[in-house]
Amino acid sequence: MSKRIRIIGAASGIGAQDRGCADGPVAFHHSRAWHELEHHPLIDWGTTLFAQDRPGLAPVERVADICRDLAGEVADALAAEAFPLVIGGDHSVAIGTWSGVARHLGAPLGLVWIDAHLDSHTPETSYSGAIHGMPLACLLGRGDKRLLGIGLAGGQISPQHTVVLGPRSWEPEEAEFLARLGVRVIAGDEIDQRGFADCLDEALRIVAGATAGFGVTLDLDAIDPEIAPGVGSPEPEGLSAAAVRLGLRRLAGLHGLLALEIVEYNPDRDRHGVTARLVAELIGDILPLLTHPQRNSPPASY
């Protein structure tokens, strides 16, 4: 039986220093790139959530609000046997996405975090105070208490089945935190030395060990900004579009994938819609694998 894909927009830039990514989901929904996909019989744009702006509401409370709403939408999609595909918004919305998956499962999941950054600060260690630099720590059970326990009590993801792929900018406090918990970080320099395919195989093995299943979150700033300029926090160099497309195809074909998230699209920084087109190409690449789920086993150990 074919599986439907339900797209959920999470239009929030509250967690970022550049708020332009709040417009990302709506801009993508109205882009020519999306219109080339919208008539696919097995893909629907379900809803777009917007961050509340009530007087006296602190930024962290606004992030918590949209994350609670997003968790509910994701859990509902899974309960309806649809595949949730979240389009952000800044990366703080990941707290909602993966809390919703964990709530549906009743257990922590594995996660591939593809990003130029580690996003693992807490309020005590953050240099900027930006919440989009904290979501991975929150999902691991550390951070502002208003952002914790949205799906399950405690951590929403399993540290031993979580891998950060492609980071090239971070602070030492983040690296130390992830090392203490046993989260595998495969940084850009290691990818350069070993090759992307080998590092991807390792990431696949790590998340495939999560018995409840796993998810994938892609921050578009993982990609070289010369290829994907429409992001809020660009870092020089980065992964090629070909590598990311290969990675998502391999992950989408793996048994146990529960949801996908693509975040930090900033239309204010895009050039001639090239980043929006890349997002559409990434979705188009994996549609056949997600809608006709004949999933593969993880690669053998090397």
Order of alpha helices (4+ residues) and beta strands (2+ residues): beta-alpha-alpha-beta-alpha-beta-alpha-beta-alpha-beta-alpha-beta-alpha-alpha-beta-alpha-beta-alpha
